[in-house]
Amino acid sequence: MLAGAFLFLIAICLSLALHEAGHMIAARAFGMKVRRFFVGRGPTLFSFRRGETEYGLKALPIGGFCDIAGLTALDELSRDEEPRAMWRYPTWKRTTVMLAGPITHVFLAVAILYAMAVSFGLPNLHPVTEPVVAATPCVGAVCPAADAGIQPGDRIESIGGTPTPRWVDVLTAVRASNGPTTMVIKRAETRQTITVNVVSGRIGAAPQPAPAYLQYGPVEAAGATMTFTGELLGGTVSQLRQFPEKIPAVIHAIRGERDPETPISVVGASRLGGEAVERGLWGTFLLLLVSLNLFMAVFNTLPLLPLDGGHIAVVWYERVRDVIRRLRGRPAGGPVDFTRLVPATLVLIAIGGAVMALTITADIINPIRLS
């Protein structure tokens, strides 16, 4: 399990590094100066310079960072960096650079889901039991279906002239019948009409279980992937809204039973990833990685500093403020003084750190396990 957990941790690190790479690529595309791009945190293992950017690898596999000159007005700039300070650029360019990180998480999630769709399939989120007879068409001592010639894999298309597109329709039609009843079944590509002697609303057949995963061709996989991603994003937003309400349950989990719906940390996610690898559940491993990437995409767009969404909020505050000043015949104001935002930012960092410590503690003492 340790090997799988470490593999999941490396995958998370790469996801965070790609997040920072998204910022870097967008910034450089607009002509901003990127001073440094490092993968990981802590002591530097090695680095090299290419052009005006220093690239490197840190010792701890925890994310990374992208140092863009002039991200805020507090940033000290050299003389050559002054004209290219990020805060000097138009609102839409600064917004694009900040959104590039979260969007990278979405792109990565979509790429993983598409690969799943064309290989072993995507999870069937809305299983519908079709009217296909399961491996044994005889249930208990009542076997009218088998006696009439119905075989495993046959699809029951109508009963007594009533179409049966779903298994629930089969049940309704059978329960309303008694004695010899005409049924149309489809076997392979051939349809045939048979007569089944319904006994007390039963024919002795069971439905074929809905598939847990649905496979797609290369073309149809694109639409299925986008639909699946949309549903996961919607679920992520919903879970994020409920996040504060679940904190008490995390506190309770340290001393009592752990609710599987409580938030988990990177430690907990890595543990689940390790269990998935240990059991050979690579689909579960990839879905965990996808879910975490979508969570990071949504979370980073929250309008709170030091998140990307917080920087975007500041950028648009400046934009709206300058429009109002212009309407009043006043010149545009300067960049926001981030020193005034430092106290609020420190409070949010402290709260985030406390929540992280709480979830890590719960994941160590009473971890959530795969069912």
N, C-alpha and C positions, 0 to 999 in steps of 0.2 A: 504494500500500500504506500510505503514511503516513496518509492520510485514514481508511482502515479501522482502522488501529491506534489512532488518536486516538479514533475512534468507540467502539472496544471499551474503551479506557481510561475514557471518559466513562460508559459503561454500568457498568463496575466501580465507579466513584465513586458513581453513583446507587444501586447495590446496597448499598454500605456506608452511604450516607446513609439509605437505607430501614431498614437494620439499626438505626441510632441512632434513627430515627423510631419503630421498634417499641418501644424502651425508653421513649421519651418518652410515647407514647400510653398504654402500660400504667401508667407512673408517675403520670401525670395522672389516669387513671381511678381510681386508689386514693387520690388526694388528696395525693400527694407533690409537693413543689415542684421544678419543672424550671427552673433558673436560665437556662440557655443551650442553644440548639440551633443548631449551625453545620454547613454543608456545606463540605467541604474542610478544608485545613490551611494554616498560614502566616499572612501578613498579612491583615487583614480588608479586603475590598473594600467591603462595606456591611453595615449591620445595622439592625434596627428592633425596637422593643419592643411586644409585644401582651400585655396583662395583666402577669403577673409573669415572663414569659419573654422573653428576647432572642433573636431569630432573625437569622441572618446568613450571608454567603457569604465563604469564604476564597479566597486567590489560587491555591493549589495543589489540583488536582482529585484529592485523595487522601483518600477517606473522609469523615469528619466526626466530630462528638462531641456527646454529650448530657450536660450537667452537672446531675446530680440531687443536691439538697442532702442531705448525710448518707449518702452511699454507703458510707462507712466512718466509724468513730469518730474518725479523724484529721482529718476534714473540719471546717474552721472554720465555725461557724454563727452567724448573727445571732439576736437574741432571738426574732424572729417565726418563724425556721426551726426552732428547737429542738423544738417539739412535732411537727413534720412531718418530722423527720430520717428518712431511709429505714431506718436500722438499728433504729429503734424499731418498725417495722411487723412484723406476723406473718410467720412463715417462708414461708407459701405465697404471700403477696403479694410478698415480696422475690424469691422464686424465680421467680414469674411474670414480674416485671419483667425479670430477667436472661435468662430464656428467650425473651422477646419478640423480642430481636434475632436470634438464630439461627433462630427459627421464621419470621421475616419472610423470610429467605433461602429457606426451603423453600416458602413461599407464592408467592414471586416465581418460583421454578423451576417450580412446578406451573402457574402462570398461563401462562408461556411455552410449556411443553410442551402444554398444552391448546390454545393458539392454533395450535401446529404440527400437532396431531392433526387439527383440523378444517380445516386449510388444505392444506399440501403433505405432511402426514403425519409419523409418528414413525419413526425408524430401525427396521428389522426386525432385532431382536437375535437372534432364533432362526429364521432362514430355513429353511423346509421346502419342498423342491422338489416341487410337486404334479405328478401325472401328466398334464400338459398339454403337447401337442406344440408345439415352438417354431416360429419363423417358417418354417423349412424342414423338412419331414417326411422329407427324404431326406438320409442321411449317407453320403458316399462313393459307391461304385458300387452299393451294396445299397439298393434302394428298394422293398421289399415293402409298407411302410406306404402310400407314395404310390400304388403300383399298386393297392392295395385300396381306395383312396378316402379315406384319412385325410388331413385337411387341418390346416394350422396353426391352433392354438387349440382343437382337439378334445381332450376329456378322456377318457383311457382308464380306464374304470371296472372292467373285469374282463377277464381273459385265461384262456380255457379253463375258465370257471366260477369262477376264483379272483379275489376282489376285489383291486383294486390302488389303495388309497387314497393311496399315495406312489409317487414315481418309482422308488425302490429296489425296491418291490414289482413294478413293471413289469419292471425288469431281471431280477429273480429268476424271474418267470413266463416271460419270453421265453427266457431261457437254458435253462430246463427244457423248452422246446418245440422242435418241429421239424416242418416241413411245414405244411399247412393247419391254422390254429388259429383258433378262434372268439374274437372280441373284441367287447365292448360298449363303444361310445363315446358320449359326450354332446356334441352340437353345439348351442350356444345352449341351448334348453330341450327339445330333442328327443334321445331315445336311439335308437340303431340298432345292430343286430348285423351285423358284417361278418366275413369270413374273410380272414385274412392268411397268406400263405405264408412262414413263418419259415424263414430260411436260416442254418443253423449257429448258432442262438441269437441271430440279429440280425434287426431289421426295418427298420433305416435311419431311425430317428427320434431326435430329441434333446429333452430336457426344456426347457420354457420357464423361464428363470431366475427365481428367487424375487425378488419386488420388494424394492428397497432400502429403500423407505419404505412404510408402511401408513397409508392415510387412514381416518378414522372420521367417523361422523355426530355431531351435537352431544351425543346421549345416550350412545352407546357410547364416545365419546371420554373421558368422565369416568372410567370404569373402566380404560380403556387407559392414561390418563395416570397414574393412581394406581399401576398395576402397573409402568409404566415408571419412575416416580419411585422406587418401592421397590427396583427392581433397580439403579438408579444409586446410591442411598444405600448399598446393600449393597456395591457396588463401591468407593465412596468410603471406607467404613470399612475395607475390606480394604487399599486403597492406603495409607491413613493408618498402618495397622499395619506395613506394609512400608517406610514412609518412611525410618526410620533405616538400614535395610539398603541403601538406594539412594544414600546420601550419597557413599560411595566412587566410585560410577559417575559422579556429578556432577563430582567432582574429576578423574577420568580424562577426562571430556568436555572439560575446559579444554585438555588437551594432546593428546587423541586423538579417536577416533570417538565420536559422541554416540549413546547408546542412547535410542531414542524413548520408552522407558518411564521415563526418569529424571524427577524432579520439575522443574517449571518455575516461574519467578517471574511476577509480573504483567507484566514486560517481555516474557517469552516468550509468555505467553498473548495479550498485545496484538498481538505480531507475527503469531501464528497467526490471530488475528481479522482482522488487516489483509490477510493472504494470502487468507483466505476471502472477504472483501469484494471483493478485486481479481479473484478468479475467479468472482464471482457466486454463491458457495456460502453463501447466507444460512442454510440449515439448519445447516451446520457452525458458522457464527458464533453462532447461537443455542444450539447444543448446548455450545459452549465456555463461553458465559455461564452456562448452566444448571449445567454441571459445576463451575464455579468457585463459584457460589452454594451448591451442596450441600456442596462442600468447606469453605467458610467456615462453614456451619451446623454441620457435624460438628466441625470444628477448634475452634470457639469454645466447644463444650460440654466440652472436655477440662478436667479438674479442676486446672488450673494457673493461677496468677495471672500476668499481669493479665487473663487471658481470662474471659469470662462464667462458664464452668464453674468457674473458680477461686473466684469470688465465691459461686457456688452451694454449692460445697464448704464454704466458711467458714460460710455461713448454716446448713447442715445439721449442721455440727460443733457450732455453738452450740446447736442444737435438741437433739441427742443428749446433749450435755454437761449441759444443763439438766434433761433427763428423768432422767439418772442422779443428779444432785444432789438432785432432788426426791425420788427414791426413798430417798435417804440422809438425808432430812429437812433438807436444806440449801437455802438460797435460790438462786434462779437467778443465774448469773454474769453479768457485764457483757459488752459486745461484745468480740470478739477484738481484741487489741492488734496492729494491723497493722505496728507498728514491728519486731516480731519476725519478720515475714514479708518485710520489705524485702530482706534479703540474698538469700534464695532467689529472690525475684521478680526482682532485678537479674541474678542468674545466668541465669535463664530468658530474660530480655530479651536478654542478651548472646549466648546460644546462638542464639536466634531471629534476632537481627541478623546473626550470622555465617553462618547457613544462608541467609538472604535475600541477603546479599552474594555468597555462593558461587553460588547459582542465577542471580542477575542476571548475574554475570560469565560463567557458562557460556552463558547465553542471548544475550549480546552476542558472545562469541568464536566459539561453535559452536552456533548456535540449532537447535532442532528445527523442521523444515519440514513442511508438508502434503505427503503422498505424492501 
